[in-house]
Amino acid sequence: MSEIRLVEVAMRYTTRQGQVQALERISVTVPDGQFACIVGPSGCGKSTLLMVAAGLVEPTEGEVLVDGSPTSQPGADRGMVFQSYSLYPWLSVRRNIEFGLEMKKTPKADRERRSNELIRLMKLDGFADAYPKALSGGMKQRAAIARALANDPQVLLMDEPFGALDAQTRQIMQEMLTDIWQRYRKTVLFVTHDIEEAIFLGDVIYVMTNRPGRIRTTLQVDLPRPRTFEMVSSPQFAGLRNQVVGIIHEESLKAVESELARPA
């Protein structure tokens, strides 16, 4: 089992203007093997929530549980993929992928077997010995995903991993990610600002409110799998997209009104 739960998570921090409530009483359960996406207006705390799930930020209140066990630190049970690729520039693709395994003192033969499998799966053949500076954006992100998978984490946390890619590369990466998910059936919590991406990838979508971030709506995505981009033009896809767009538009307007009402 690979369930992750966020229970009554709240996050406050202090600025020169006073305390800011970033997250307020968020409870989310992503069961074993589910692909869950989080969307919401800019500044609503999506990435902060993911950092809490990863153990990179300690919440002011609430807790994170992986398979029922509380956790407050980063761990090998949760693999993290960032928008900025975060590859070690001084390591080759293979060494980046094997980094976590090397830290765990996995035998060399086992490390190589695992990295070979992921290099093939992520279509990085011929680039195992290349360094990140020689890779395109899409290749860097494929290597970053391979590195996260190498440790065989229970949960995969992804913070807008395709946000910096061009539209065509982004589509290819989305298709590749769905193939990988269907192969390994990892539990995934995926943050994105792209509504169509969330619908294409997710089993469920959590729509957050304007700050302080809360879960306003939970939508089930009942599109069949495997998914193809022909589905984007279907009435069911369009209905989900319009529903999410409408909610986020309402929350974005609230953010603007709140900003205008603030004293100068």
N, C-alpha and C positions, 0 to 999 in steps of 0.2 A: 504494500500500500504506500502511496505517495501523496497524501493529502496535506495541503497547507491551509491554515486558518489564521485570519487576523481578527482579533476579538476586541471590540470596543477601543480601537486604536485612535488616540488623539495626539496631536503634535502642536506645541506652542514654542515660539522662539521670540527673543527680545531684540528689538531694533531701537534706533535713536528716538523713534516716535512712540515707543512703548511695545507692549506685547502683541504679537500677531498669532492668531489661531489659524494654523495652516490646515489641520485635519481635525475633524470632530466626530468621535464615536462611530468609527467605521468598522463594520463587521463583514467579512467576506470569507467564504469557504470554497476552495477549489478542490474538488474531490480527485481521487486517483485517476490519472489519464485524461483529465479534462483540459481543454484549451480555452482559457478565459482571457478576455480582453478588457482593458480599462480605457475609456475615453472621457473627455470632458473639456470645458473651456480652458483657455490658456491661464496658467497660474492657479489652477484648482487644487494642485497637490498630487497629481498623478505620479510623478517621478519620486516625490517624497515618500509616498505610500510604498512604492517599490523598494526604495532604499531601506525602509523599515522592515519589509519582508526579507530583504537580503541580510539584515543584521548590520548594515553599514551606518544606520542612524537609529538611536534609541528613542522610542516614543515617550512622550510625556506621560501618557496613560495607555493601558491596554497591553496586549501581549501577542506574540506570534508563536504558533505551534506547528511543528512538522510531524505528521503522524502522531499527533496527540502530545508530543513532548515540547515544552516551552523552550524557546531559543532566543537569545538576544545578541549573538555574535555571528559573524560570517562563518560558513561551514561548507564542507565538501558536499553536503546534502542538497545545497542550492547552488546551481550554476548561474552565473550572471553574464549577460551580454549587453554592452552599452552602445549608444549611438556612435561614439567616437572611436570604435574599433578596439582601442586599448591593448593592442598587441605590443609586445616588447620589441622595440626596433633593433636591438642588438642580437636578437635570436631569429633563426630561420623559421619558416613555417612549421617544419617538423618539431623543432625545439619548443616553439610556442605551444603547440598542441600537447606535447609531452610534459610541459612544465609542471603541472599539478601532479602528474604521476611520478615525476622525478622527486618532488617534494615529499611524496608518500613512500619514497624508496621502493617503488615498483621495479622489479627486475627489468633489465634492458630489453630482453627478448619480448616480454609482455608489453612494454612501452611501444616498441616498434610495431608489434602486431596491431595494437590499438590505433596508433597513428596512421599506419598504412590503410586500415579499414576506413578511417574518417577522411583521409586524403582522397581516397577513391570516391567515397560517398559525396563529398563536397566538391567533386570535380576539380581538384587541385593537383591532379597528376602532372608531373613535370615541373612543379613549383615547390616541391618539398624542401629543397635547399635554398630557395629564394628568401630574401629578407623583405620585410613589410614595405620598404620604400619602392620596391620593384613591382608591387601589386596594385591593381586597380581597386577602387572603393569596394566593389562587389566581392572581389577576391579576398580583401582584408576581412570583410565581415563574414565570409564563409569560413575563413581560418579562425576567427573569433568564436563562431558557433561551434566549430570542431573542438576548439580548446575547452569550451564549456561542457561539451558532451563527453570529453575524454575521461573525466573523473566519474562518469556514470552517476550524475546527481539524481536525486529523487525529484527535484523540482527545477524547472528552467525559468529564470526571471529575465525578461527582455524589455529594455527601456528604449523605445523608439529605435530599434536596431537598423531600420531601413530609411530613417528620416533624412539622411545625408545623401542618399542615392538618387540618380536620375530615374525618371518614370519607368523606362524600359527595364533597367537593371532591378529596380524595386519589384516589378512584376515577376521577373525571373526568380528573385529571392523569395518572394511569397510562395510561389509554386514549389520551390525547393524545400522551404520550411514545412509545408504541409506534407510533402513526401517523407521528410525526416520524422515528423511527428507521428505519422501513421506507421512508420517502421519501428520506432522506439516507444511510442505511447507515453512520453514523459508528461507529467503535470506541468502546464505552462501558464504563467501569469505574464501577460504581454501588454505593455503600455504603448499607445499610439495616439497621434492627433488625427490620423487618417481614418475616417469613418468607414469607407469602402474596404480598407485593409482589415479593420476589425470584423466586419461582416464576413469577408472572404475567409479569414483564418479561424474565427472563434466558434466555439460551441455556445458560449454565453458572453454577453457584453454587459459590463457594469458602467453606467453613465453617472459621472460625478457632477455635483453641484458647483456653482461658483464658491470661492473661498468664504468661509471655511469649508473645505472639501468634505462632502458626505456622499453616500451612495443614494442617488435620487431614484434610479430605475434600474431594474435587472431585466434584460431581454434574452430570451432563448433564441438561438439561431438554428432553425430546423431545416436548413438547406442540406441536401444529401451530400455524402462524401463517396468517392473523391470529388473535389470541387474543381471546376474549370471556370475560366473567365467569361465564358458564354453566359454564366449565371448572372453576371452583373446586369444584364439587360432584362432579367426576368421580373415579373410583377412582384414576386415575393421579396426579392433583393431590394427593389426600388421602394417597397413599402417600409422595410426595415430602415433603409437609409433615410427616408423622409421623416420617420419617427425620431431617429437619433438626431438628425439635423435640427428638427424643431425644438427638441429638449435643450440641446446645446445653445441654440440661438436665444432661447428664453434666459438661460443662465448667463450668457454673455451680456445680454442687455441689463441684467441685474448688476453685473460687475461695473458696467459703464455708469449706471444710475448711482451706484454706491460711491463711485469715484467722484462724480459731479457733486454729490451731496456733502462730500468731505470739506471741512473748513479750509480756506486757503492758508 
